[in-house]
Amino acid sequence: MKKIARFLLNVVISVWLVIALFTTVCLLSYNEFKVTTFGRKTLLIIDSDELEPDILEGDLLVVKRNSDNKINIGDKVFYYNSAKNTKVMVYNGFVQDKQEIDRKETTYTIDGEKVSGEYVIGKIESSKSYHKIGMILNVFTSKWGFMFMVILPTLFAIIYEIMMIFDAAQKSKADKNAVD
């Protein structure tokens, strides 16, 4: 029975460790728009029902950054948009026009608005959707979620280990005094 309990405890700790590490990496990988990016891939948490029925609210999308020569007029893309004095939002829309300024810079007209190529995340069709995982990741990467899922358990584990060290030291000292 002790072996089963020990095994289950090890499984729970291992799962928690994987979740804590992944959540921390996601938070450390935020770009200037507070969206997780890993190289050319962006993790988008869908918080509206605009893209239904294909993509549902609460889904996690892994969007691959397409090079400018692969994005064409008529493609539906995700992009960052910020009007002056407002927060940055992720939108989706159809590319209506594409202007190559030079080899490294392209400007798009997306739903009537000019958008620099650096603000285009990628095409919707090249994204992979994970149903309901976005809601979970959203909770884990929130301030309170990170505190309760990562920081507090880590703090409790550290305090527990310190208590065990002091307990072992006191027991060792008591054993030494008993021998003398």
Secondary structure, 3 states (H helix, E strand, C coil): CHHHHHHHHHHHHHHHHHHHHHHHHHHHCECCCCCEEECCEEEEECCCCCCCCCCCCCCEEEEECCCHHHCCCCCEEEEEECCCCCCCEEEEEEEEEEEECCCCCEEEEECCEEEEHHHEEEEHHHEEEECCHHHHHHHHCCHHHHHHHHHHHHHHHHHHHHHHHHHHHHHHHHHHHHHC
